[in-house]
Amino acid sequence: MEKLNKYTFGQKFIGQGAVIFIWSCVPYRSEWEYNISAHKAILLDAGHMCQNLYLTCESIGLGTCAIASYMQKDMDKFLKLDDDEEFVIYLAPVGKY
């Protein structure tokens, strides 16, 4: 968890969660249909998924916090993503508050 704390610029609560949801994307999979609008759709969908995570956490007495501030290259490498075709776009730890 120390690496995740470091890769999120010292946001220590990241490592305190019971689970961390990390969203990645492969833009090419959407570009064939949505062309230049694909990137917007990908980011909107990630936001919608995270909003559902917030709602779910609230309903079962847990907390979460969406994180978009992280070291891109380090996070991609940590997850063994190629950082060209697939890369991290969002993350959220879940735990008791």
Secondary structure in CASP SS format (residue, H / E / C, confidence):
PFRMAT SS
TARGET T0000
AUTHOR 0000-0000-0000
METHOD secondary structure of the structure
MODEL  1
M C 1.00
E H 1.00
K H 1.00
L H 1.00
N H 1.00
K H 1.00
Y H 1.00
T C 1.00
F C 1.00
G C 1.00
Q C 1.00
K H 1.00
F H 1.00
I H 1.00
G H 1.00
Q H 1.00
G C 1.00
A C 1.00
V E 1.00
I E 1.00
F E 1.00
I E 1.00
W E 1.00
S E 1.00
C E 1.00
V C 1.00
P C 1.00
Y H 1.00
R H 1.00
S H 1.00
E H 1.00
W H 1.00
E H 1.00
Y H 1.00
N H 1.00
I H 1.00
S H 1.00
A H 1.00
H H 1.00
K H 1.00
A H 1.00
I H 1.00
L H 1.00
L H 1.00
D H 1.00
A H 1.00
G H 1.00
H H 1.00
M H 1.00
C H 1.00
Q H 1.00
N H 1.00
L H 1.00
Y H 1.00
L H 1.00
T H 1.00
C H 1.00
E H 1.00
S H 1.00
I C 1.00
G C 1.00
L C 1.00
G E 1.00
T E 1.00
C C 1.00
A C 1.00
I E 1.00
A C 1.00
S C 1.00
Y C 1.00
M C 1.00
Q H 1.00
K H 1.00
D H 1.00
M H 1.00
D H 1.00
K H 1.00
F H 1.00
L C 1.00
K C 1.00
L C 1.00
D C 1.00
D C 1.00
D C 1.00
E C 1.00
E C 1.00
F E 1.00
V E 1.00
I E 1.00
Y E 1.00
L E 1.00
A E 1.00
P E 1.00
V E 1.00
G E 1.00
K C 1.00
Y C 1.00
END
